[in-house]
Amino acid sequence: MTLSNGPAPIDPATGDLPTAEQLRLAALHRYAILDTAPEPQFDHLVELAARVFEMPMATVTFVDEDRQWFKARHGPLEPESPRSQSFCSVAIAQDGVMVIPDATQHAQLCSYPNVLGEPHIRSYAGAPLVAPDGQKLGTFCVMGTEPREFTPKEQELLASFADMAMAELKLRQALQDLSQMAMNDTLTGLPNRVQFRRQLTEACRRADLSGEKVVVGLLDLDQFKLINDTFGHAAGDGLLREVARRLQEATATSDLVARMSGDEFVVLFTDVRAVGDIDRLTRRLEDGFVVPFMIEGQEVFVHWSLGLSVYPDDAQELDALLSSADAAMYRVKRAGGGHSAFRQEDGRSTSQMERLSALHRAIERGELRLYFQPKVNAQSRAVVAHEALLRWVRPSGIVGPLDFIPLAESSGLILPIGRWVLREAVDVLRTGRLQEVCVNVSALELRQADYVDHLRSLLEESRVAPRQLWLELTESSLLEPRFVPVLQELKVLGVRTAMDDFGKGYSSLMSLVSLPIQMVKIDRSFIEGIGEDTPDQQRALEVVRGIVALATAYGLPTVAEGVETPEQANLLTKVGCTELQGYLFGRPEPLS
């Protein structure tokens, strides 16, 4: 949320300008800090201040309408107290640091309960917490049980503590804004795939307890490209916003509509007791699109293709549930539109069966290859590491990972393939051909109880330093709580981990705080088009800037993927990316 210095808004009820106190309270409430849980950054500041000033009490205090509330406190203090008994409410009414050498001698404060009784405050010094618009939100203060003077230098130091507390507050606000940005689609205002996955996870948990069904509907607009080409992208964006509105109106309050990407939406139906209820749900959606849309004065009828999958009938894993809906949706689209539930034949075709059979033999036939793409330091452009990328070289040609990795994961073949990749990467390090190698790891691999032990044995056997190996994990796998202990074990081992494709749509930005990772790789979807003079790409650059600021705040370097032009490289370097990767610096190639 941007804190504005613009003119004060008029009260719509009275037509009056707000009072100074109303403006101050509005500034305070914009930070949404009151009654929040303790946070270490504020706790550390008050503990440090108590030591520096050798005072038994220190607080970060916010002054609300009728109370003072301590965000952080050191010493024998209650979480809040009435404003009428607050030293800090007096402090914010004047300029600069307020010093009370002896409260028992102060005409106003001497009768306060916290002076006459516990904790027997005698000395006080409070520096105001000043928002960017000049409003005083509260104080950073220290208190003692003995009389005490504060020198000008000590008052200046206390003001610095207040500045640090405000810096932490502003950073906290920025993180929340970024987190909100990551949870909602900027065009339609709908939840994006990040929030959708969270809601889907929770809905499936509730269904496990209630015995009800959860239905996922993946909806793709038919002929949307034609609308864009005919009326222009601005009109297309307007249509997407109107589609979002109608979808919301056609669903119950207990349901969720989210935008996945482009013209693809997803609907989560939770009030489903039997599979037969699906027809009732789809009729509601159909009714919502009977009336044509108006685009530049013309009536346009919009049709869609909808694929549905049911939890737990069709799948019990989130990704499998979405894949089932996706498969049903594409079958419907090929048939000309409409809707259909998932069928088992959607998930397996003859070509897939042939490919699966061939994949079983790929390792023994020597058809798997590792290609390596360089990563460079953003400032010096020197190569710092290489990412190992898997390719399947068949007699008929090279098969890209997007065409066979999902098949390997669904069949379980990713486990032997993943171990082959690890061994090959470690062997490259052992021979000294490369100094650091990054390997992509599947969530299925991390679920193996012996994964860390196997990796440890592999490194010890080859005598490769663990720090030479990076493991790159997708956001979806990092989101699973079960993997946190595994990441901790890898950290202890000395193998570093990176969050791959960050921002693609799975985890919260705040997950950076809790996960034991050592690097963030920003998804290439944010990089595409950076350097073009369009509002969308300006927003993309600002999102990258925000991600970098967040990661940097937690000591995490960042890698921008998919860099293809010098202009992109320069802009990403300016916003603070640590490393760059993409065709500009080298395509994936096998080692000679």
C-alpha positions in Angstrom: 0.0 0.0 0.0 1.4 3.4 -1.0 1.3 5.9 1.8 0.1 9.2 0.2 1.0 12.7 1.0 -2.0 14.0 -1.0 -4.9 16.2 0.3 -6.9 14.9 3.2 -10.1 13.2 2.1 -13.4 14.7 3.1 -15.6 12.7 5.5 -18.5 11.5 3.3 -20.9 11.5 6.3 -20.3 15.0 7.5 -18.6 16.7 4.5 -15.9 17.9 7.0 -12.2 17.6 6.7 -10.7 15.1 9.1 -9.0 16.3 12.3 -5.3 16.0 12.8 -5.9 13.1 15.1 -8.1 11.3 12.6 -5.3 11.7 10.0 -2.8 10.3 12.5 -5.0 7.3 13.3 -5.6 6.7 9.6 -1.9 6.7 8.9 -1.4 4.2 11.8 -4.1 1.9 10.6 -2.8 1.8 7.1 0.2 -0.2 8.4 -2.2 -2.9 9.9 0.3 -3.4 12.7 -2.0 -3.3 15.7 -2.6 -6.6 17.5 -0.2 -8.5 15.3 2.0 -11.3 16.7 5.5 -10.6 17.9 8.2 -10.3 15.2 11.9 -10.8 15.8 13.1 -7.7 14.0 11.2 -5.5 16.5 12.0 -7.7 19.5 15.7 -7.5 18.7 15.6 -3.7 18.6 14.1 -3.2 22.1 16.4 -5.8 23.6 19.4 -4.0 22.1 18.2 -0.6 23.3 17.7 -1.9 26.8 21.4 -3.0 26.8 22.7 0.1 25.2 20.9 2.5 27.5 21.2 0.2 30.5 17.5 0.5 31.2 15.2 -2.3 32.4 12.4 -1.4 30.0 12.2 -0.6 26.3 9.2 -0.7 23.9 8.1 -0.1 20.4 4.7 1.6 21.1 1.9 2.5 18.9 -0.7 4.9 20.2 -4.3 4.0 19.1 -7.5 5.9 19.7 -7.9 4.9 23.3 -4.9 2.8 24.2 -1.2 2.3 23.7 -0.1 -1.0 22.3 3.4 -2.5 22.4 4.5 -4.2 19.3 7.7 -5.2 21.1 8.5 -4.8 24.8 11.4 -5.6 27.1 10.8 -5.6 30.8 7.8 -6.1 33.2 5.1 -4.5 31.0 1.6 -5.6 30.0 0.9 -5.8 26.2 -1.2 -2.6 26.3 -2.5 0.1 28.6 -5.1 2.9 28.5 -4.0 5.9 26.4 -5.0 8.1 29.4 -2.2 6.5 31.4 0.3 6.6 28.5 3.7 8.4 28.5 3.9 7.8 24.8 0.7 9.7 24.0 2.2 12.7 25.7 5.5 12.2 23.8 3.8 12.2 20.3 2.1 15.5 21.1 5.4 17.4 21.1 8.4 17.6 18.7 11.6 15.6 19.1 12.6 13.2 21.9 10.7 13.6 25.1 12.8 13.1 28.2 11.3 12.8 31.7 14.2 12.6 34.2 11.8 11.9 37.2 8.2 11.1 36.6 7.3 11.6 40.3 8.2 15.3 39.8 6.2 15.7 36.7 2.8 17.5 37.2 0.9 15.4 34.7 2.6 12.0 34.9 3.2 11.7 38.7 -0.3 10.4 39.3 -0.2 7.7 36.6 -0.7 4.1 38.0 2.5 2.9 36.4 4.4 5.6 38.3 2.6 5.1 41.7 2.6 1.2 41.3 4.2 -1.5 39.1 6.4 -1.2 37.3 7.3 2.1 39.2 8.5 4.2 36.2 10.7 7.1 37.2 12.7 7.9 34.1 11.5 7.9 30.5 12.8 8.9 27.1 10.7 8.5 23.9 11.5 9.2 20.3 8.5 9.5 17.9 7.9 6.9 15.2 7.2 9.2 12.2 5.5 8.0 9.1 6.6 9.3 5.6 3.7 11.8 5.7 4.9 13.2 9.0 2.2 11.6 11.2 3.5 10.3 14.6 2.3 6.7 15.0 3.9 6.1 18.4 7.3 6.0 20.0 10.5 4.0 20.6 11.0 4.5 24.3 13.2 3.3 27.2 12.1 3.5 30.8 13.8 3.1 34.2 12.9 2.7 37.9 15.4 5.3 38.9 15.7 9.0 38.0 17.9 9.6 35.0 19.0 12.4 32.6 19.6 11.8 28.9 22.4 13.7 27.1 21.9 15.2 23.6 24.0 12.3 22.2 21.8 9.7 23.9 18.7 11.4 22.6 20.1 11.3 19.1 20.9 7.6 19.5 17.3 7.0 20.7 16.0 8.8 17.6 18.1 6.5 15.5 16.5 3.5 17.2 13.1 5.0 16.3 14.3 5.4 12.7 15.3 1.8 12.6 11.9 0.7 13.9 10.2 2.7 11.2 12.4 1.2 8.6 11.4 -2.2 9.7 7.8 -1.2 9.7 8.0 0.1 6.2 9.8 -3.0 5.0 7.1 -5.1 6.7 4.5 -3.1 4.7 6.4 -3.5 1.5 6.6 -7.3 2.0 2.8 -7.4 2.7 2.2 -5.4 -0.5 4.4 -7.8 -2.5 2.7 -10.8 -0.9 -0.7 -9.4 -1.9 0.6 -8.8 -5.4 1.8 -12.4 -5.6 -1.6 -13.6 -4.4 -3.9 -11.7 -6.8 -4.2 -11.3 -10.5 -3.5 -7.7 -11.4 -5.8 -7.5 -14.4 -9.0 -9.1 -13.0 -8.5 -8.8 -9.3 -9.2 -12.5 -8.9 -7.1 -14.8 -6.8 -4.2 -16.1 -8.9 -2.8 -19.6 -8.9 -0.9 -19.0 -5.7 -4.0 -18.4 -3.7 -5.9 -21.0 -5.7 -3.5 -23.7 -4.7 -3.7 -22.7 -1.0 -7.5 -22.8 -1.2 -7.5 -26.1 -3.0 -5.2 -27.7 -0.4 -7.5 -26.5 2.4 -10.7 -27.6 0.6 -9.2 -31.1 0.1 -8.4 -31.3 3.8 -11.9 -30.4 4.7 -13.3 -32.9 2.2 -11.2 -35.6 3.9 -13.0 -34.9 7.2 -16.5 -34.4 5.8 -16.5 -37.0 3.1 -17.7 -34.5 0.5 -16.2 -34.0 -3.0 -14.1 -31.1 -4.3 -14.5 -30.3 -8.0 -11.9 -28.4 -10.0 -13.0 -26.8 -13.2 -10.4 -25.6 -15.7 -12.0 -23.1 -18.1 -10.5 -21.8 -21.3 -12.2 -19.2 -23.5 -12.7 -20.3 -27.1 -11.4 -18.1 -29.9 -10.0 -15.5 -27.5 -7.1 -14.8 -29.9 -9.6 -13.9 -32.6 -11.1 -11.3 -30.2 -7.7 -9.9 -29.4 -6.7 -9.7 -33.1 -10.1 -8.1 -34.0 -10.6 -5.5 -31.3 -7.1 -5.2 -29.8 -5.5 -6.2 -26.5 -7.1 -3.4 -24.5 -10.5 -4.7 -25.5 -9.3 -8.3 -24.8 -8.3 -7.2 -21.3 -11.7 -5.6 -20.7 -13.4 -8.8 -21.8 -11.3 -10.9 -19.4 -12.3 -8.6 -16.5 -16.0 -9.0 -17.5 -15.6 -12.8 -17.8 -14.1 -12.8 -14.3 -17.1 -10.8 -13.0 -19.6 -13.2 -14.5 -17.8 -16.2 -13.3 -17.9 -14.8 -9.8 -21.6 -14.1 -10.1 -22.4 -17.6 -11.3 -20.7 -19.3 -8.4 -21.6 -19.6 -4.7 -19.8 -17.6 -2.0 -18.2 -20.9 -0.9 -16.7 -21.4 -4.3 -13.5 -19.8 -5.7 -12.8 -18.4 -9.1 -9.2 -17.7 -10.0 -7.3 -16.7 -13.1 -4.5 -19.1 -14.0 -3.0 -17.3 -17.0 -4.0 -15.7 -20.3 -7.7 -16.6 -21.0 -7.6 -19.6 -18.6 -9.6 -19.5 -15.4 -10.2 -22.2 -12.7 -13.2 -22.7 -10.5 -13.1 -24.5 -7.2 -16.5 -26.0 -6.2 -16.6 -27.1 -2.6 -20.3 -27.6 -1.8 -20.4 -31.0 -3.6 -21.9 -34.0 -2.0 -22.1 -36.3 -5.0 -20.6 -36.4 -8.5 -24.1 -35.8 -9.9 -24.0 -32.3 -8.5 -21.6 -31.3 -11.3 -24.4 -30.8 -13.8 -26.0 -28.3 -11.5 -22.7 -26.4 -11.2 -22.0 -26.3 -15.0 -25.6 -25.0 -15.7 -24.9 -22.0 -13.4 -21.8 -21.2 -15.5 -23.6 -21.7 -18.8 -26.4 -19.4 -17.7 -23.9 -16.7 -16.8 -22.7 -16.5 -20.5 -26.1 -16.5 -22.3 -26.1 -12.7 -22.5 -23.6 -11.5 -25.1 -20.7 -9.3 -24.1 -20.4 -5.7 -25.5 -17.1 -4.8 -27.1 -16.8 -1.4 -28.8 -20.6 -1.4 -29.3 -20.7 -4.8 -30.8 -22.4 -7.9 -29.3 -19.9 -10.8 -28.9 -21.0 -14.2 -27.7 -18.2 -15.9 -25.7 -18.0 -19.7 -25.4 -15.7 -21.7 -23.3 -14.3 -25.2 -22.9 -14.4 -26.6 -19.3 -12.7 -29.7 -18.0 -13.6 -31.0 -14.6 -11.9 -33.3 -12.1 -13.1 -34.6 -8.8 -11.2 -35.0 -5.6 -10.6 -37.7 -4.4 -12.2 -39.8 -7.2 -9.9 -38.7 -10.1 -6.7 -37.9 -8.1 -5.5 -37.2 -4.6 -2.4 -35.1 -5.4 -3.0 -31.4 -6.3 -0.9 -31.4 -9.4 -2.6 -34.6 -10.6 -6.0 -33.1 -10.0 -5.2 -30.1 -12.1 -3.6 -32.2 -14.8 -6.8 -34.3 -14.9 -9.0 -31.2 -15.4 -6.5 -29.9 -18.0 -6.7 -33.2 -19.9 -10.5 -33.1 -19.9 -10.6 -29.5 -21.0 -8.4 -30.1 -24.0 -10.5 -33.1 -25.1 -13.5 -30.8 -24.9 -11.8 -28.0 -26.8 -10.8 -30.4 -29.6 -14.4 -31.6 -29.8 -15.6 -28.0 -30.3 -16.3 -26.7 -26.7 -18.6 -27.3 -23.8 -17.7 -29.2 -20.7 -16.9 -32.7 -19.6 -15.6 -34.5 -16.5 -12.2 -36.3 -16.6 -12.0 -39.8 -18.1 -9.2 -42.2 -17.5 -8.5 -42.3 -21.2 -7.7 -38.6 -21.1 -4.6 -39.4 -19.1 -3.1 -42.1 -21.3 -2.8 -42.2 -25.1 -1.2 -44.7 -27.3 1.7 -42.4 -28.0 2.2 -41.9 -24.3 2.3 -45.6 -23.7 4.9 -46.0 -26.4 6.9 -43.2 -25.0 6.7 -44.6 -21.5 7.9 -48.0 -22.7 10.9 -46.3 -24.4 11.6 -44.2 -21.4 12.0 -47.3 -19.3 15.0 -48.3 -21.5 16.5 -44.8 -21.9 19.2 -45.1 -19.3 20.4 -48.6 -20.3 20.4 -47.5 -24.0 22.5 -44.4 -23.1 19.9 -42.1 -24.5 19.9 -39.6 -21.6 22.2 -36.6 -21.8 23.1 -33.7 -19.6 23.3 -30.3 -21.3 24.8 -27.4 -19.4 23.8 -23.7 -19.5 26.0 -21.1 -17.8 25.0 -18.6 -15.1 26.9 -15.4 -14.9 27.5 -12.7 -12.3 25.3 -9.8 -13.1 28.0 -7.2 -12.5 31.1 -8.8 -14.0 29.3 -11.2 -16.5 31.8 -13.9 -15.4 30.5 -17.5 -15.5 29.9 -18.6 -11.9 28.0 -21.9 -12.4 26.2 -24.2 -14.9 22.7 -25.6 -14.7 22.5 -29.3 -15.7 19.5 -29.7 -18.1 18.3 -33.2 -19.0 17.7 -34.2 -22.6 16.4 -37.5 -24.1 18.2 -38.2 -27.3 16.2 -40.8 -29.2 17.0 -42.1 -32.7 14.0 -40.0 -33.9 15.5 -36.9 -32.4 15.8 -35.0 -29.1 12.9 -35.0 -26.7 12.6 -31.9 -24.6 12.0 -32.2 -20.8 8.5 -30.8 -20.9 7.6 -33.8 -23.1 8.9 -36.6 -20.9 9.5 -35.3 -17.3 5.8 -35.3 -16.4 5.6 -38.9 -17.8 8.6 -39.8 -15.7 7.1 -38.3 -12.6 3.7 -39.9 -13.1 5.2 -43.4 -13.7 7.9 -43.2 -10.9 10.7 -43.4 -13.4 11.9 -40.0 -12.2 13.5 -41.7 -9.2 16.1 -43.8 -11.2 16.5 -40.9 -13.7 17.1 -38.4 -10.9 19.8 -40.5 -9.4 21.4 -40.9 -12.8 21.4 -37.1 -13.2 23.0 -36.6 -9.7 25.7 -39.1 -10.4 26.5 -37.6 -13.8 26.6 -34.1 -12.4 28.9 -35.1 -9.5 31.2 -36.9 -12.0 31.5 -33.6 -14.0 32.5 -31.9 -10.8 34.9 -34.6 -9.8 36.8 -34.3 -13.1 37.0 -30.5 -12.7 35.4 -29.7 -16.0 33.0 -27.4 -14.2 33.3 -25.7 -10.8 29.6 -25.5 -9.7 26.7 -27.4 -11.1 22.9 -26.9 -10.4 20.6 -29.9 -10.7 16.8 -29.9 -10.8 15.2 -32.1 -8.3 11.6 -33.5 -8.3 9.4 -33.6 -5.2 9.1 -37.3 -5.7 12.9 -37.6 -5.2 12.8 -35.7 -2.0 10.1 -38.0 -0.6 12.6 -40.9 -0.6 13.8 -41.6 2.9 17.3 -42.2 1.8 17.7 -39.2 -0.5 20.1 -37.2 1.7 22.1 -40.4 2.7 22.4 -41.4 -1.0 23.6 -37.9 -1.9 26.1 -37.8 1.0 27.6 -41.2 -0.1 27.8 -40.0 -3.7 29.8 -36.9 -2.6 32.0 -38.7 -0.3 32.8 -41.4 -2.8 33.7 -38.8 -5.5 35.4 -36.5 -3.0 33.5 -33.5 -4.4 32.9 -30.6 -2.0 29.2 -30.3 -1.2 29.2 -26.5 -1.9 30.0 -27.2 -5.6 26.5 -28.8 -6.0 23.2 -26.8 -6.1 19.8 -28.4 -6.0 17.0 -26.5 -7.6 13.5 -27.2 -6.4 10.2 -25.9 -7.6 8.0 -23.8 -5.5 5.3 -26.5 -5.4 7.7 -29.0 -3.8 9.0 -26.4 -1.3 5.5 -25.6 -0.3 5.1 -29.1 1.3 6.0 -28.9 5.0 7.4 -32.4 4.9 10.4 -31.2 2.9 11.6 -28.6 5.4 13.6 -31.2 7.5 15.1 -32.5 4.3 16.2 -29.0 3.3 17.7 -28.6 6.8 19.7 -31.9 6.3 20.9 -30.7 3.0 22.0 -27.4 4.5 23.9 -29.3 7.2 25.5 -31.5 4.6 26.7 -28.3 2.8 24.7 -28.8 -0.4 23.0 -25.5 -1.3 19.4 -25.3 -2.5 17.6 -22.8 -4.7 13.9 -22.1 -5.2 13.4 -22.5 -8.9 10.8 -20.6 -11.0 10.0 -18.2 -8.2 6.8 -16.3 -8.8 5.4 -18.8 -11.2 2.4 -19.3 -9.0 2.8 -21.7 -6.1 4.2 -20.2 -3.0 3.8 -17.1 -0.9 6.6 -14.5 -1.0 6.7 -14.8 2.7 7.9 -18.5 2.4 11.3 -17.0 1.8 11.5 -16.2 5.5 10.9 -19.8 6.7 12.6 -22.0 4.1 16.2 -23.0 4.5 17.2 -22.1 1.0 20.2 -20.2 -0.3 19.1 -18.7 -3.6 15.9 -17.6 -5.5 15.6 -18.1 -9.3 13.0 -15.7 -10.7 10.8 -17.3 -13.3 11.4 -16.4 -16.9 7.7 -15.3 -17.4 8.6 -12.1 -15.5 11.7 -11.5 -17.7 10.0 -12.0 -21.1 9.4 -8.6 -22.7 11.3 -6.6 -20.1 12.8 -3.8 -22.0 9.7 -3.2 -24.0 7.9 0.1 -23.4 4.5 -1.3 -22.3 2.6 -1.0 -19.0 2.6 -4.8 -18.6 6.4 -5.0 -18.9 6.9 -2.0 -16.6 4.8 -3.8 -14.0 6.8 -7.0 -14.6 10.1 -5.1 -14.0 8.6 -3.6 -10.8 7.6 -7.1 -9.6 11.2 -8.3 -10.2 12.5 -5.3 -8.3 10.2 -6.2 -5.4 11.2 -9.8 -5.4 14.9 -8.8 -5.5 14.3 -6.4 -2.6 12.6 -9.1 -0.6 15.2 -11.7 -1.2 18.0 -9.3 -0.5 16.4 -8.4 2.8 16.7 -12.0 3.8 20.3 -12.4 2.5 19.3 -14.4 -0.5 21.0 -13.9 -3.9 18.7 -13.9 -7.0 19.0 -15.4 -10.5 17.0 -14.0 -13.4 16.2 -16.8 -15.9 15.5 -16.4 -19.6 17.7 -13.3 -20.3 17.9 -12.9 -24.0 18.9 -9.3 -24.7 21.6 -6.9 -23.5 18.8 -4.4 -22.5 17.2 -7.0 -20.3 20.5 -7.9 -18.7 21.2 -4.2 -17.9 17.8 -3.5 -16.4 17.9 -6.7 -14.3 21.4 -5.7 -13.1 20.1 -2.3 -12.1 17.3 -3.7 -10.1 19.8 -5.8 -8.1 19.7 -9.3 -9.6 22.8 -11.2 -8.4 23.1 -13.6 -11.4 21.7 -13.9 -14.9 21.0 -16.9 -17.0 19.7 -17.2 -20.6 20.5 -17.5 -24.3 22.3 -14.1 -24.1 25.1 -15.8 -22.2 24.9 -19.3 -23.7 22.5 -22.0 -24.8 22.4 -25.4 -23.1 25.1 -27.5 -24.7 26.7 -30.9 -23.9 30.2 -30.9 -22.6 32.7 -31.7 -25.3 
